[in-house]
Amino acid sequence: MASNPFSLNNKTIFITGSSSGIGRATAIECSKMGANVIITGRNTDRLNDTYSQLVGKGHLKFRADLTNPDEMQQLLEFLPDLDGFVVNAGIVKLSPVKFIKTEDLDRIFQMNSIIPIMMTRDLVKFKKMKRSSSIVYTSSTAGNFNITPGNGMYSSSKAAINGFMKSAAVDLASKGIRCNSVNPALVKTPMMKLRYISEKQLKENLKKYPLGRYGTPEEVAYAIIYLLSDASAWVTGTSLLIDGGLTLT
Ligand SMILES: NC(=O)c1ccc[n+]([C@@H]2O[C@H](COP(=O)([O-])OP(=O)(O)OC[C@H]3O[C@@H](n4cnc5c(N)ncnc54)[C@H](OP(=O)(O)O)[C@@H]3O)[C@@H](O)[C@H]2O)c1
């Protein structure tokens, strides 16, 4: 039988934020594509829920709060050598410019920019990323392709990670490590509820989407699978838009 370049057979993929939303869907879909996945998140019940939905054998789970240095260290030591790293855990908080608080900004940049950068550094430094491996960052349309009111903290953290991703793509190319990002517009996950106040606003906002609906976590997972697979072997430094046409309007 002809080999499938989109397959993740025999690949070991580590996904942060896999106890919920996009990370959970990515873990499940990667397992369906033949990968051995390593999942992590803070909440044990949610993590176990993802674990119970994984297809096949050989998967691992590790509960950790990525903002806790000891737990982060234990997680890094726990990890085997990787073919893929999906840097997905993230947080959001809306605030108009004049109400931005330093502690909120610190928290958002820690989770969305600094921790992803430092994890990349450590996994490369400790030689956990194999040759021809792939790193995929979950960035966003926000800050990169469109701007919405009150979203300055989140937008700037997601623009930062795309800037880093391109730089890492150049730096790590000689090791055969590819770096890319996916950039979703609004996707139906628990995070979506934190961005908009009311159902009415969500309905109104939908009018901006030419395809007439918000995305699903699985639709982002499929794009991540492409960037993890050998089908994208000549793709590095790319910010892939997944937005139902939002940024065309
Ligand atoms: N949903 C959207 O509309 C959308 C659009 C564009 C981009 N994104 C990005 O996509 C990524 C996933 O978002 P989502 O919508 O799937 O959100 P979600 O359902 O809220 O999931 C967020 C994940 O991040 C984990 N996480 C948060 N803080 C953590 C910490 N301190 N330590 C360890 N894990 C932590 C959560 O773990 P727990 O379950 O333990 O809390 C959870 O697994 C984020 O980077 C987000 O910015 C989302």
The ligand as a Gaussian input file, in Angstrom:
#p B3LYP/6-31G(d) Opt

LIG

0 1
 N      -10.670000      29.280000      21.121000
 C      -10.335000      30.246000      20.288000
 O      -11.196000      30.969000      19.765000
 C       -8.886000      30.468000      19.924000
 C       -8.594000      31.242000      18.793000
 C       -7.273000      31.474000      18.458000
 C       -6.263000      30.928000      19.207000
 N       -6.557000      30.198000      20.305000
 C       -5.438000      29.649000      21.086000
 O       -5.547000      28.246000      21.115000
 C       -4.926000      27.734000      22.292000
 C       -5.892000      26.771000      22.974000
 O       -7.055000      27.516000      23.326000
 P       -8.471000      26.836000      23.609000
 O       -9.473000      27.674000      22.969000
 O       -8.410000      25.384000      23.319000
 O       -8.551000      27.118000      25.181000
 P       -9.039000      26.267000      26.427000
 O      -10.093000      25.315000      26.032000
 O       -9.283000      27.265000      27.487000
 O       -7.729000      25.416000      26.793000
 C       -6.578000      26.038000      27.296000
 C       -5.593000      24.966000      27.690000
 O       -4.417000      25.591000      28.229000
 C       -4.134000      24.982000      29.472000
 N       -3.481000      25.915000      30.389000
 C       -3.829000      27.193000      30.684000
 N       -3.019000      27.681000      31.634000
 C       -2.136000      26.699000      31.933000
 C       -1.061000      26.576000      32.854000
 N       -0.716000      27.574000      33.678000
 N       -0.374000      25.421000      32.878000
 C       -0.709000      24.385000      32.078000
 N       -1.712000      24.427000      31.202000
 C       -2.421000      25.572000      31.135000
 C       -5.477000      24.565000      30.032000
 O       -5.274000      23.607000      31.052000
 P       -6.448000      23.301000      32.156000
 O       -7.498000      22.509000      31.460000
 O       -5.793000      22.482000      33.162000
 O       -6.947000      24.610000      32.671000
 C       -6.133000      24.030000      28.771000
 O       -5.703000      22.717000      28.509000
 C       -4.538000      28.956000      23.135000
 O       -3.185000      29.246000      22.962000
 C       -5.403000      30.056000      22.547000
 O       -4.835000      31.316000      22.740000
 C       -7.847000      29.938000      20.692000

